[in-house]
Each structure stands twice: as structure tokens, then as C-alpha cells.
């Protein structure tokens, strides 16, 4: 009996690194979301808490393009559930020359081929095929060659109330 317990613990210790070393893209796919929601470059690491809070750490803030441009802050947080990222923080989407915070990302029915982005004032449905491959994320360059970072509401002195 003790040998069985020891063997089980030993196997568990070897498999634990395999379970936690998957990419953010693989994690999203295992939870019913497309793997291409986060950039292919620039993601340093991620943490998924026991309470379902997902934190994705990027090397630096950056811009990517799906159907429209999106801005990733250096940390993106959300509650991860099957088919959804709820209460997203650190991700904004450009709509009609305005940058709006993405609040939720939901796939209600994968067979529909649609993904829903809740940007507060509207819900935007897009094709899941846009998110099959992770986008390339790049910093915005200024005319002098420096990196331009987007001002978030927190930096301006007020926060979005949810």
C-alpha cells in the first residue's frame, strides 16, 4: 500500500511540471477559447489562481491587430471560465478612433463560429477564425524612434467602475 502511494506521488511530481508548463495559448484552448487571444511574442508568463483569476504577464505593453487594433498592457487579468474571460483588465480595443476597455470575451457556442467582445457601450461579435493564430504584438514607435505607450484611465487619475 505504501509503495502504491509513493509511486502515485512520484508520478504526480513528474507530471506537475508538464501540466503547468503549457503555453497561454494551450490553456485558452483547453478552456473553450481560441488560442490566438494573446500575442505569439512578448508573453513572459501567466498564472492561474485556484479562484480562476488568470494573470498574463507581457514583456511590455504592445499593440496587435485582429479585426481592429487592440492594446495589451504589461499585465492582463481576467476570471477564466470555460468559454470566457470575464472582468478583463489591461486590454483595450480601438473603435471609431476611441480606445475602449474590453470587459469580457465570451464564446457562447463554438459551433456558431463567433466570439463576443464586451466593450461596455457595445457588444462586438467577430469570427472565431480571426483568433486561430496568435497575433504579432509590437510597440508603437514615435517619430523619434521611442516607444509610445497608451495612457490608461488609471494613469489619467480615474478608474472605470464595474
For each residue, the residues with C-beta under 8 A, 3 or more apart:
1: 4 5
2: 5 6
3: 6 7
4: 1 7 8
5: 1 2 8 9
6: 2 3 9 10
7: 3 4 10 11
8: 4 5 11 12
9: 5 6 12 13
10: 6 7 13 14
11: 7 8 14 15
12: 8 9 15 16
13: 9 10 16
14: 10 11 17 18
15: 11 12 18 19
16: 12 13 19 20
17: 14 20 21
18: 14 15 21 22
19: 15 16 22
20: 16 17
21: 17 18
22: 18 19 26 27 30
23: 26 27 43
24: 27 28 38 43 46 56
25: 28 29 35 36 38 40 134
26: 22 23 29 30 35
27: 22 23 24 30 31 46 48 54 80
28: 24 25 31 33 34 35 37 38
29: 25 26 32 33 34 35
30: 22 26 27
31: 27 28 80 81 82 83
32: 29 82 83 107 110
33: 28 29 37 83 84 85 105 107
34: 28 29 37 107 115 128 131 132
35: 25 26 28 29 131 132 134
36: 25 130 131 132 133 134 135
37: 28 33 34 85 105 131 134
38: 24 25 28 43 56 72 76 134
39: 42 43 58 62 64 72 134 135 136 137
40: 25 43 133 134 135 136 137
41: 136 137
42: 39 58 59 60 62 72 137
43: 23 24 38 39 40 46 56 57 58 59
44: 57 58 59
45: 56 57
46: 24 27 43 54 55 56 57
47: 54 55 57
48: 27 52 53 54 55 80
49: 52 53 54 55
50:
51:
52: 48 49 79 80 81
53: 48 49 77 78 79 80
54: 27 46 47 48 49 77 78 79 80 85
55: 46 47 48 49 75 76 77
56: 24 38 43 45 46 75 76 77
57: 43 44 45 46 47 74 75
58: 39 42 43 44 61 62 72 73 74 75 76 137
59: 42 43 44 74
60: 42 74 139 147
61: 58 71 72 73 74 139 149 150
62: 39 42 58 71 72 137 138 139
63: 69 70 71 72 137 138 139 140
64: 39 69 70 72 135 136 137 138
65: 68 69 70 135
66: 70 126 130 131 135
67: 126 127 130
68: 65 93 94 95
69: 63 64 65 93 94
70: 63 64 65 66 91 92 93 94 102
71: 61 62 63 91 92 93 94 99 150
72: 38 39 42 58 61 62 63 64 76 90 91 137
73: 58 61 76 90 91 152
74: 57 58 59 60 61 90
75: 55 56 57 58 90
76: 38 55 56 58 72 73 88 89 90 91
77: 53 54 55 56 87 88 89 90
78: 53 54 85 86 87 88 89 105
79: 52 53 54 84 85 86 87
80: 27 31 48 52 53 54 84 85
81: 31 52 84 86
82: 31 32
83: 31 32 33 106 107 108 110
84: 33 79 80 81 104 105 106 107
85: 33 37 54 78 79 80 88 104 105 106
86: 78 79 81 104 106
87: 77 78 79 103 104 162
88: 76 77 78 85 91 101 102 103 104 105
89: 76 77 78 101
90: 72 73 74 75 76 77
91: 70 71 72 73 76 88 101 102
92: 70 71 99 100 101 102 150 152
93: 68 69 70 71 99 100 102 117 119 124
94: 68 69 70 71 97 98 99 100
95: 68 98 100 119 122 124
96:
97: 94
98: 94 95
99: 71 92 93 94 150
100: 92 93 94 95 119 120 121
101: 88 89 91 92 119 120 153 160
102: 70 88 91 92 93 105 117 118 119
103: 87 88 118 119 120 162
104: 84 85 86 87 88 116 117 118
105: 33 37 78 84 85 88 102 115 116 117 118
106: 83 84 85 86 115 116 118
107: 32 33 34 83 84 110 114 115 116 128
108: 83 112 114 116
109: 112 114
110: 32 83 107 113 128
111:
112: 108 109
113: 110 127 128 129
114: 107 108 109 125 126 127 128
115: 34 105 106 107 125 126 127 128 130 131
116: 104 105 106 107 108 123 124 125
117: 93 102 104 105 123 124 125 126
118: 102 103 104 105 106 123
119: 93 95 100 101 102 103 122 123 124
120: 100 101 103 160
121: 100
122: 95 119
123: 116 117 118 119
124: 93 95 116 117 119
125: 114 115 116 117
126: 66 67 114 115 117 130 131
127: 67 113 114 115 130
128: 34 107 110 113 114 115 131 132
129: 113 132
130: 36 66 67 115 126 127
131: 34 35 36 37 66 115 126 128
132: 34 35 36 128 129
133: 36 40
134: 25 35 36 37 38 39 40
135: 36 39 40 64 65 66
136: 39 40 41 64
137: 39 40 41 42 58 62 63 64 72
138: 62 63 64
139: 60 61 62 63 147 148 149
140: 63 147 148 149 150
141: 145 146 147 148
142: 145 146 147 148
143:
144:
145: 141 142
146: 141 142
147: 60 139 140 141 142
148: 139 140 141 142
149: 61 139 140
150: 61 71 92 99 140
151: 155 156
152: 73 92 155 156
153: 101 156 158 159 160
154: 157 158 159
155: 151 152
156: 151 152 153
157: 154
158: 153 154
159: 153 154
160: 101 120 153
161:
162: 87 103
